[in-house]
Amino acid sequence: MGNSVSTVVGIAGGSGAGKTTFVRRLLEALPPGSTTTLSHDTYYRDLSHLPPDVRASMNFDHPDSLETALLCDHVDCLRRGIGVDVPTYDFATHSRSGHTTRAEPTPTLIVEGILILADERLRSLLGLAVYIDVEPDARLARRIQRDIRDRGRSAESVTRQWLETVQPMHDEFVGPSRGHADIIVPHGGDNAMAARLLAAYASRQPQERL
């Protein structure tokens, strides 16, 4: 058992809001080796038992598509100084790979994902809840660019999914979760000032925070 985590920061926001970019800026501003990150995306449920066409048709933007209970267990373990084995998810096949990634407790834990503020138990584990706020058109453009580059998809399939599930689920679950945020960050992941301020907060000892 290692040292317990003193700060758990949740980074939420709609798909394509720039959460990953914002987390990267946070990591650049925090002391090297001081931070562990968990992405909700790696906790998608394994669909390898389903035919490929059925997997592709699933609603990946609904909370039920994610094994959030496992993420909560992992956050809780890291908070208490216990390392965890994080699943690895293959977005091309919609299945978990056979290996895991070890995550060890560090002074700061960052948890990132579109739905992390929509789950009551997960919210209760966060010390600071952040919501990245970006207009829908900008988020769609970023989503298309990312999924073509990183997930081997076409612009047509990304746009279709956006209209059928991404934006409707955003309106139902993600957008309303904004009300649970302690801090709203405008201008997406490129808001360097917000990242520096949050990094300064996370680096302070718990007794020094307001």
C-alpha positions as CSV (number, residue, x, y, z in Angstrom):
1,M,0.0,0.0,0.0
2,G,1.3,3.4,-1.0
3,N,0.6,7.0,0.0
4,S,-3.1,8.0,-0.2
5,V,-4.3,10.5,-2.8
6,S,-4.8,14.0,-1.3
7,T,-6.7,15.6,-4.3
8,V,-9.2,14.0,-6.7
9,V,-10.1,16.3,-9.6
10,G,-12.9,15.4,-11.9
11,I,-12.8,16.8,-15.5
12,A,-16.2,16.5,-17.3
13,G,-17.8,18.1,-20.3
14,G,-19.4,17.2,-23.6
15,S,-17.8,15.0,-26.2
16,G,-15.2,17.0,-28.1
17,A,-15.0,19.7,-25.4
18,G,-11.3,19.3,-25.1
19,K,-11.1,17.4,-21.8
20,T,-8.0,15.4,-22.9
21,T,-6.3,18.5,-24.0
22,F,-7.1,20.2,-20.7
23,V,-5.8,17.2,-18.7
24,R,-2.6,17.3,-20.7
25,R,-2.2,21.0,-19.8
26,L,-2.8,20.2,-16.1
27,L,-0.2,17.5,-16.2
28,E,2.3,19.9,-17.8
29,A,1.6,22.4,-14.9
30,L,1.8,19.8,-12.1
31,P,5.1,18.5,-10.7
32,P,6.4,15.4,-12.7
33,G,5.3,12.1,-11.2
34,S,2.7,13.7,-8.9
35,T,-0.4,12.8,-10.8
36,T,-2.3,9.7,-11.9
37,T,-5.1,9.9,-14.5
38,L,-8.1,7.7,-15.1
39,S,-10.3,8.0,-18.2
40,H,-13.9,6.9,-18.0
41,D,-13.6,5.8,-21.6
42,T,-11.4,2.9,-20.7
43,Y,-14.3,1.5,-18.5
44,Y,-16.7,0.9,-21.4
45,R,-18.3,-2.5,-21.1
46,D,-16.8,-5.4,-23.0
47,L,-19.0,-6.2,-26.0
48,S,-16.9,-9.0,-27.5
49,H,-19.7,-11.5,-26.9
50,L,-21.9,-9.6,-29.5
51,P,-21.7,-9.7,-33.3
52,P,-19.7,-6.7,-34.8
53,D,-22.8,-5.1,-36.3
54,V,-24.6,-5.2,-33.0
55,R,-21.6,-3.7,-31.2
56,A,-21.4,-0.8,-33.6
57,S,-25.1,0.0,-33.1
58,M,-24.9,0.3,-29.3
59,N,-25.5,3.7,-27.6
60,F,-22.1,4.5,-26.2
61,D,-23.2,7.8,-24.8
62,H,-25.7,6.4,-22.3
63,P,-24.4,5.8,-18.7
64,D,-25.3,2.1,-18.9
65,S,-22.6,1.6,-21.6
66,L,-19.9,2.2,-19.0
67,E,-18.9,0.2,-16.0
68,T,-18.9,3.2,-13.7
69,A,-19.1,1.0,-10.5
70,L,-15.6,-0.4,-11.4
71,L,-14.2,3.1,-11.9
72,C,-15.6,4.2,-8.6
73,D,-14.0,1.2,-6.9
74,H,-10.7,2.1,-8.5
75,V,-10.9,5.8,-7.5
76,D,-11.7,4.7,-3.9
77,C,-8.8,2.3,-3.8
78,L,-6.4,5.0,-5.1
79,R,-7.7,7.5,-2.5
80,R,-6.8,5.0,0.2
81,G,-3.3,4.3,-1.2
82,I,-4.0,1.0,-3.1
83,G,-2.9,0.5,-6.7
84,V,-5.4,-0.7,-9.3
85,D,-5.4,-2.5,-12.7
86,V,-7.1,-0.3,-15.2
87,P,-8.8,-2.0,-18.2
88,T,-7.8,-1.3,-21.8
89,Y,-10.5,-0.7,-24.3
90,D,-10.3,-1.2,-28.1
91,F,-12.6,1.4,-29.7
92,A,-12.2,-0.2,-33.2
93,T,-13.7,-3.6,-31.9
94,H,-15.8,-2.2,-29.0
95,S,-14.1,-4.7,-26.6
96,R,-11.6,-4.8,-23.8
97,S,-8.2,-6.1,-24.6
98,G,-6.6,-8.9,-22.6
99,H,-4.2,-6.7,-20.7
100,T,-4.5,-4.0,-18.1
101,T,-2.5,-0.9,-17.1
102,R,-1.3,-0.5,-13.5
103,A,-2.2,2.8,-11.8
104,E,-0.5,3.7,-8.5
105,P,-1.6,6.3,-6.0
106,T,0.0,9.7,-6.3
107,P,-0.7,13.1,-4.6
108,T,-3.2,14.1,-7.3
109,L,-5.7,11.9,-9.1
110,I,-7.5,13.2,-12.3
111,V,-10.6,11.5,-13.4
112,E,-11.8,12.5,-16.9
113,G,-15.0,11.7,-18.9
114,I,-18.2,13.0,-20.3
115,L,-20.4,11.4,-17.6
116,I,-18.4,11.5,-14.4
117,L,-20.6,14.3,-12.9
118,A,-23.7,12.4,-13.8
119,D,-23.1,9.6,-11.3
120,E,-23.8,10.4,-7.7
121,R,-21.3,7.9,-6.2
122,L,-18.5,9.1,-8.5
123,R,-19.3,12.7,-7.6
124,S,-19.0,11.9,-3.9
125,L,-15.4,10.7,-4.5
126,L,-14.2,13.9,-6.1
127,G,-12.6,16.7,-4.2
128,L,-13.0,19.2,-7.1
129,A,-15.5,18.9,-10.0
130,V,-14.7,20.8,-13.2
131,Y,-16.8,21.1,-16.3
132,I,-15.3,22.1,-19.7
133,D,-17.9,24.2,-21.5
134,V,-17.9,24.4,-25.3
135,E,-20.5,25.1,-28.0
136,P,-22.0,22.0,-29.8
137,D,-20.7,23.0,-33.3
138,A,-17.2,23.2,-32.0
139,R,-17.5,20.0,-30.1
140,L,-18.8,18.1,-33.2
141,A,-15.9,19.4,-35.4
142,R,-13.4,18.2,-32.8
143,R,-15.2,14.8,-32.4
144,I,-15.0,14.2,-36.2
145,Q,-11.3,15.1,-36.3
146,R,-10.5,12.9,-33.3
147,D,-12.5,9.8,-34.4
148,I,-11.1,9.9,-37.9
149,R,-7.5,10.3,-36.6
150,D,-7.6,8.0,-33.6
151,R,-10.5,5.5,-34.1
152,G,-10.5,4.8,-37.8
153,R,-13.9,6.1,-38.5
154,S,-15.5,8.2,-41.3
155,A,-16.9,11.7,-41.0
156,E,-20.3,10.3,-42.1
157,S,-20.5,7.7,-39.3
158,V,-19.3,10.2,-36.7
159,T,-21.9,12.7,-37.7
160,R,-24.7,10.1,-37.8
161,Q,-23.8,8.9,-34.3
162,W,-23.7,12.5,-33.1
163,L,-27.2,13.2,-34.3
164,E,-28.7,9.9,-33.1
165,T,-27.1,9.4,-29.7
166,V,-24.3,11.8,-28.8
167,Q,-26.2,15.1,-28.7
168,P,-29.5,13.6,-27.3
169,M,-27.5,11.9,-24.5
170,H,-25.6,15.2,-23.9
171,D,-28.9,17.0,-23.5
172,E,-30.3,14.3,-21.1
173,F,-27.2,13.5,-19.0
174,V,-24.1,15.4,-19.7
175,G,-25.4,19.0,-20.0
176,P,-27.5,18.8,-16.8
177,S,-24.4,17.4,-14.9
178,R,-22.8,20.9,-15.4
179,G,-24.9,22.0,-12.4
180,H,-22.7,19.7,-10.1
181,A,-19.4,21.4,-11.2
182,D,-17.5,23.5,-8.7
183,I,-15.7,25.3,-11.6
184,I,-16.9,25.9,-15.2
185,V,-14.1,26.3,-17.7
186,P,-15.0,28.2,-20.9
187,H,-13.1,28.0,-24.2
188,G,-12.3,24.3,-24.0
189,G,-9.1,22.5,-23.3
190,D,-7.0,25.4,-24.6
191,N,-7.8,27.5,-21.6
192,A,-4.2,27.5,-20.3
193,M,-4.9,30.0,-17.5
194,A,-7.6,27.8,-16.0
195,A,-5.3,24.8,-16.2
196,R,-2.5,26.7,-14.4
197,L,-4.9,27.9,-11.6
198,L,-6.2,24.3,-11.1
199,A,-2.7,22.9,-11.0
200,A,-1.7,25.5,-8.4
201,Y,-4.8,24.5,-6.3
202,A,-4.1,20.8,-6.6
203,S,-0.4,21.2,-5.6
204,R,-1.3,22.9,-2.3
205,Q,-1.6,20.9,0.9
206,P,-5.2,20.1,1.9
207,Q,-5.0,22.3,5.0
208,E,-3.9,25.3,2.8
209,R,-7.0,25.2,0.6
210,L,-10.0,27.3,1.1
